[in-house]
Structure formats: C-alpha cells, structure tokens
Amino acid sequence: MKLLVLLLVLALRRRDGGWPGVLARPDRHQRCLATLSPVRHGIPGWWLSVALPAILVALLFGWLAGGWGNLLVLVLGTALMLWLVGVESEFRLVDELLVCGRLNDGEALRELAEQALPITGEAGSRDWFRQLESGFLERVFVLFTALFWLMTLGFGAVVLFVLNRAWLQRHREHSDWAQSLDAALRWIPARLTVLALALAGQFGAVTRAAAGKLWRLDDSRELLNDTAQAAEPVEESAEKSAEEPLAAGMDRLEALHGVLLRALAVWLIFAALWSLLA
C-alpha cells in the first residue's frame, strides 16, 4: 500500500497548479510548528512540535492497516505525503527552467528559479547556476529521503524527518540535537542515493567522487553534490563558459536533471523490491 501511495503522490505532483494553499504554501511546515505547541523553543518545544506528531501519525496509520483501513491509508497517506514533500514536482520545475534557458529568456529563468529556490547573486553567473543545481539536488534528495523512510518505517518517520527540518529552519540556534537527528535521518538515504546515481550514471566516476566521503557522519551534502556532478559530467570549454554562460549552465542543469530522473527510477526499483520483501 505504501508503494501505491508513493506512485500516486509522484503522479499527482506532475499536475500543474490548482492546489489549495495548505498543500502549496512553501512555509506550511513552519506554520504547522507554530500552531502545534505553546512551547516554541528548546527540547520541550521540539518534543511537542516534532516528535509527538510523528508518534501520533505512526500510531494512526498502524491502526488503519488492514481491511477497509487500507483505503483510508491510501487517501490519508497520499494527502499527508503531498503536504510533506510538496505538490510542486522538482522535475517539472527544471523542465520549465530548461525551456526558458533554451529560449534565451534569461529574465523568466531568473524569476522562476528564484521563486522556487533560495538563490542569490548575479543571475546567469557560474555561481548562480551552482546554487540552482545544488538547490535542485537538495529538493530531490528530500524526496528520496521521504521515499526511504516511508518504505522502511512508515508515515510517522517521514513526519519526523520533515518537521525536524522545519524546526531547524525556524530555530537554527541551540538546536544541536535536531541537527544531529537530521544528519542521522539523511545518512542511509544519502548512501542509497549515491548507489542510485552510480547505477544511473557513470559508476566509476561516482565511486571515485565518493571516496573518502562515504563514511563521514555529516549531513552528506558535499557527498551528494560531488557524486551527482560525477554521475553525468559535461564537457565544457573555458571559451564557451565565458562567452555563453547561459548555454553552459543549461547544459549542466540538463545533465543533472537527466541523471536524477534515472536515479528516481532506481529508487522506485528499490522501493518495489522492499515492498516485495517486507
């Protein structure tokens, strides 16, 4: 049933617009945290705002499993996952960015990218494109991590992962425990994502890029950035990068988009195998 929920969510996220604000609003998780608990800071606030909802969701879906409850799991689980991972598909966003870039519409490209991702600096520059690629990769990795925890520990684990990330965005200071939990929740999915990138792209290049980083106990961002770039390298001359920065940036973004789409297919194979073995 969880695999069916996952496939339905991925299909619905390709829908263009028309979503209610409770699902589409970018700050929906932070708004939720603000209403869940009268205690807004510290460990008591984290337990009431993050841990308690995750436990309650896990208990609810565990109670619903079986019989007619599976239909409720499908409906409620799909709605919950759409709220957690968002209704806007990262891949459709990049499709639109690629269209703007190939049409040399730099202004539309900048507006669309900066509305969806936290990008600063001179639009179209090499650093701007690096931020765009890194933001796209991070959003896709959040989707992969939600997929992993859904298939292994269920909906409660996904709620814990997403609300803990929202807590960190609201309370960056004095949240060492939340940062450690976020790194722990990302650790296994990051390694599986590296495997998916290796299978979807150039295996040898990915393994070389992962060397020395694979067993670090950090949030895995450097590991993912390096292996994603190695999975589908783009040959780029210095002359093209200097004279046509927009075209060069589009080439790199298109290559990253392609390898992450294939990595998603590998992740779905992982999920199907897990569903069969469970």
C-alpha positions, -999 to +999 in steps of 0.1 A: +000+000+000+029+024+008+043+018-027+009+026-042+007+058-021+042+068-033+034+062-070+001+082-067+020+111-050+046+112-077+019+112-104-001+139-087+029+162-082+032+164-120-001+182-120+003+219-129-013+243-103-047+244-088-036+231-054-051+245-021-028+267-001-025+242+027-006+220+003+012+245-019+023+271+006+061+270+010+060+277+047+033+252+055+056+231+078+068+262+097+031+273+101+023+239+114+050+240+140+038+275+152+003+261+159+012+227+174+027+237+207+025+267+231+062+260+238+081+274+209+118+268+219+141+242+234+137+205+239+101+206+253+090+226+222+107+201+199+090+171+216+056+187+213+060+201+178+081+174+161+082+141+180+046+139+193+030+145+158+053+118+143+043+093+170+006+101+166+008+097+128+027+064+132+000+051+156-028+062+134-016+046+102-006+014+121-042+012+135-056+018+100-036-010+083-056-040+071-091-044+055-110-013+047-084+007+066-062+003+036-085+026+016-081+052+043-044+047+043-044+053+005-064+085+008-050+100+040-015+088+032-015+104-002-028+137+012-002+136+040+027+129+017+017+157-007+017+180+023+051+167+035+070+167+002+050+194-016+028+194-046+053+210-070+074+185-088+111+193-088+115+177-122+087+197-138+102+229-123+135+221-141+117+212-173+103+248-172+137+262-164+152+244-193+126+257-217+133+293-205+170+288-208+169+272-243+147+301-255+174+326-241+147+341-218+171+350-190+146+371-171+119+344-170+146+319-160+158+341-131+123+348-118+112+312-120+144+299-103+145+325-075+108+320-067+113+283-062+149+281-047+169+302-023+193+316-049+213+349-046+239+366-067+241+377-103+216+357-123+231+335-150+266+335-135+285+304-128+279+307-090+242+313-096+240+281-116+259+262-089+233+274-064+205+264-087+219+229-092+226+225-055+191+236-046+175+212-072+196+183-059+187+191-023+149+191-031+152+158-050+172+143-021+144+153+003+120+134-019+143+104-019+147+105+019+109+107+024+106+078+000+131+058+020+115+064+054+080+058+041+090+024+028+110+014+059+094+029+090+061+044+076+044+078+076+055+087+112+092+086+102+085+109+072+067+133+095+096+133+119+121+140+091+101+168+076+091+186+108+126+183+122+139+201+091+112+227+096+123+231+132+159+236+121+148+263+097+129+281+125+154+276+153+189+274+139+204+284+172+207+259+201+193+230+181+223+207+182+201+177+189+178+185+159+209+189+136+223+155+148+189+139+142+187+154+107+222+141+098+212+107+111+180+106+091+198+117+059+228+092+063+214+060+049+193+076+022+223+096+010+243+064+006+215+047-013+212+079-035+250+075-043+243+039-053+213+051-074+235+078-091+262+052-098+237+029-114+220+057-133+252+074-144+289+067-147+297+041-120+334+045-118+333+083-117+307+083-089+327+058-068+358+079-072+339+111-062+326+093-031+360+081-020+368+095+014+334+109+020+312+078+021+315+071+058+315+106+072+290+113+099+278+146+085+247+158+066+260+143+033+256+175+013+292+175+000+289+138-009+257+143-028+270+173-047+302+157-058+287+123-068+258+140-087+282+160-108+304+130-114+274+108-125+268+128-156+298+151-164+295+177-190+325+186-212+327+224-211+353+245-227+366+277-210+356+297-241+320+285-240+318+291-203+330+327-207+312+336-239+279+317-234+274+313-196+237+307-201+241+279-226+269+263-205+247+265-173+218+249-192+239+221-203+250+212-168+214+216-154+200+194-182+227+167-175+218+168-137+181+167-145+186+136-166+207+116-141+184+124-112+154+112-133+172+079-138+181+079-101+144+083-093+137+052-114+164+033-095+149+044-062+114+032-073+130-002-081+145-002-045+110+006-032+093-021-052+119-047-040+115-036-004+077-038-007+080-074-020+104-084+008+085-068+036 
